[in-house]
Amino acid sequence: MNDASVVVDNATLDLKVGDTYSINATTVPAVLELLNITYTSSDVSVVVVDEKGIVTAVGEGNAIITVSVGDDKVFAKNSTQISVAVTVPVFKLSENKNVAAVYSAKANYKVLVTRDGKAVAAGETVTIKYNGKTYNIKTDKNGYATLKLNTKVKVKKYTIIATYKGVKVTNKVTIKHVIKASNKKVKKSRKVTKVIVSLKKVNGKYLKGKILKIKFNKKTYKVKTNKKGKATWKVKKSMLKKLKVAKKYKYKVTYGKDIVTKKLTIKK
C-alpha cells in the first residue's frame, strides 16, 4: 500500500455567518486530488462543506472540517483538519436622519449599511417602509441605500423604517405646507378686496402657473400663481352680501394634497 498525505493552506478559519471559503488542499501524490479527496463537517449547524471544498458558515459556534484522501487499498488513508470558528456579524444602519421637506419638493432618505464597522458591498437589499408602502432598495458601491421620497402626500409627520438582516431603525419624515396664506380683514362695502395666497419655493424655484383652489362660503374659486409663486384672489362685494359684519369666516386653500385654512373677518 502506498503512502498518501494531504495539506491545506489554513489550519484555522475565523468566519462570519453567511461567509464562504474555498479550501485549497494539496495531496501527495497529486493524483489523489483527482481520485478521492473528501470533505466532512463535524457540525453542519455551524458550517457545511460541499464536494469541491466550498465552506459555508451557517451558524454561530465551532466545528472541525476533515479533509481526507486515500482508500486503504492502493493508497493509505490520510487526513488533516481545519478548525473553524463562526461568529455573528454585527450589522448597523447609520447616517439615517429625520427628513423635513415642503409638499411636492424633492427629498431623499439615505441610510448607510455597515457590517462589523465597514460599509457593505453594492447590491445589498434594504427594506424601507414609508407612507404605507414597502420599498426594496439596493445599496450603492459605498454601502448607501437611498429612497426618493414621495412628498406629494398629506402634510403631516410620517414614520419611516429601514431594515437590513434583522437590524431596524426608525425615523420621521415631516412634510410641511407649501401654501402660504394669512388671515385677512375685508370691508363689506369695498367693491373688491385682493387676498394674496402663494406657494413657497420648491427646490429653489418659485412654482409659477400652478392652480390653487380656494373654498369660501360653500363656493370654490381658482387662482393661478405668477412667476413669483403668488396668486391673487379677488373677494368681491357681491360675495360678502349675506355675511355678517364682525364675524370670522374660514377660507380653505388647496394645492394637491396640501391644504391651508385661514379666516376672513368681515368689516363694515
N, C-alpha and C positions, 0 to 999 in steps of 0.2 A: 504494500500500500504506500502511496506517495504522500509526502508531506504537503500541507496546504496552510495558507495563512491569509488574513485579511486585516487591513488597517484603514482607519478613517482620518479625515483631516482634523476633526474636533471630537474630543472625548467628552466634552460637556457642552450643553446648549442652554442658553437663557432666552426663552421665548415669551411672547405675549399671546394671550388668547386671540386667535384669528391669524397669527403668523404662519408662514410656511417656510420650510428649509429643505434643500436638496442635499442628501448625504452623498459625499464623494468617497467611494470605497475603492481601495486598491487591493487586488488579490495577487497572490503568488501560488502557482503560476497564473499568468494573466488570463489564460483560457477559462479559468474558473468563473471569472466575471460574466462570461457569456453562457456558462452552463447552469450554475445553480446557486447564485448569490440570493439570499433571502433576508427579509427584514421583519421583525416582530416587535410589538409594543407590549410592555408589561401592564399597562393600564390605558385602555382605549378611551376612557373618560377624560384622560389628560392629553394624550397625543395618539394620533393614528398615523400609520405609515403604509404606503402602497408598495406594490412590487417593484417600482422604479426607485424607491428610496426617498420619495417625497413625504416629508413630515408635516403634519398639520396640527397646530396646538388648538385643542378644543375646550379645555377646562383648566382651572387653576389646580396646581399640585405638582407632584414629581413622578417621573416614570423612567424606565430603562428601555432603550431600544437595543435589541440584539441583532447584530449583523453577522450572518453565518455563511460559510462555504464548505464544500466537501460533502461526500455521500457515504463515507466509510466503506466504500467499495474500491474505487480507483484511487480516490484521494481521501485522506483522513479528515474528519470534521474539525473545523476550527471556527472560532467566533471572537468578536470583540463587542464591547458595549459602549453605548453613549448615554450618559446621564443627562436627563432633560428636566429643567425647572421651568414651570409655566406660571406666569403671574397675569393678573388682570390689568390691561392698560387703563390709564386714567384719561378720560376724555373731558374736555371743558369747552364751554361756549362762552366767549367773551367778546368785548368790543360792541356788544349789543347795547343800544341806548333807547330811552324813550324818544319817540318821534312826535314832532308837532308840525303841522302844515295847515295852510288855509285850504278851504274847499277848492277842489279841482287843480291844485298845484302838484307838480311832480315831487315825489318823495320816495325814499328807499329805506328799507330796514335791512341792516347789514350785521352779520354775525361771523366771528372768527372761530373756527373749529380746530382745537388742538388735541394732540394725543401725546401724553407724557411731556407736555410743555412745548411740543413742536407742532407747527401747522400741518394739518393732514394734506394728503395729496389731492389734486384736482379730481373731480368726478364723484366725490363722496356725497351721499344724499342726506340733506337736512329737511326735516318736515316742519313747515311753518303754518300755523293756523291763524287766520285773520278774518274778521267780519263773517264768521260762519263758513268759511271755505278753507280747504286744506291744499297747500302747495308743496310739491317735492322739488327742492332747489338743489342743484349741483354746486359743489364748491369749485372755486376757480383755482388757478395754479398757486395762489397764495393762501389757500385754505378758507377763503371767504365765501359765504353763501349770501346772495343779495336778492331780496324780493322787491320788485317795483310795486309800490302800494297803490291800490285803487283809492283815491281820495275824493272821488265823486260819490260820496256817501253822506248819510245824515251827519250833521255836525254834532259830534259828541266824542267821548273817550271810548276807545276800543282796547280790549286785551289782545296782545299778540304773544304767541307761544312758539318757541323754537325747540325742536327735539332732535337729538342725534344719539343713537345707541344707548337709549335709556336716560341720557342726561337732558334735563329740561330747564329752560329759563323763560321767565315771564316778564313782559314789559307792557308799556302803554303807548298807544297811538292816539294823539289828540288832533282831531280835525276842527279847525276854527272857522268862524264866519268869514266869507269873502265879501259879503254885503256890508256896506256902511250906510246907516240911516240914523236919524235922530228924531226926538220929539219936536213937534212944531206947533206954534200958535198961529191960527189963521183967523182973519176977520170975516165975519159973515157978510159984511157989507161990501167987501172988496170984490171986484169983478173977477180977478184971477190972482191966486197965490202960488208962487213957484216953490215946490218942495224938491230939494236935490237929494237923490239917492245915488250911490256909486258902488263900484267894485274895487277892492284892493288890488294892488299889483300882484300878479301871479308869475313866479319865476322871473321877476324883474321887469315885467311888461304890463302895461295897462290892458285891461280887457275891453276892447272897443267893439262896437257893433253888436253887443250882446243884448238880448231882450230880457227885461225884468218885468215880472208880473206884480201888480200892486192891487191887493184886495182891500176895498174900503166900503163900508156901509152896504154890504151884500153885492157889490159890483166889482168887476175886475178890469183893470186898466193895464195897458202895455206901454212901456217906455224903452228906448234904446240908448245904450251908452255911447258917449262920444270918444274921441281919441285919447282923452284922459280918464276914461272909465266912468264918467259922470253921466247921469240921466236926469232929465227934468220932468217931474210930474206936475202938471198944471191942475191945481184944485180950483175949479170954477165956482162962482157964486151959486149957480143952479144946483150944484152937488151938495150944498150946505143948507138948502132951503128948509128942509124939515128937521134939521138938527137943532139941539138946544144949546143956547149960549151958556158958557161957563162949564160945559160938560166935556169930558175927555172921551175920544173915540179911537179905537185901535185901527191901525192900518198895517197890513202884512205884505212884506216884500219877499218875493220868491225868485231864486235863480237855481234851476236844477233842484237838488235836494236841500239846498241851503235856504233857510227861512229866518227872517228877522221881523220882529213885531215891535212897532213903536206907537206913539199916541199923537193925535191931533187935538189940540184944545181950541174950542170954538169961542171966539171973542166977538163983541159987538162990532 
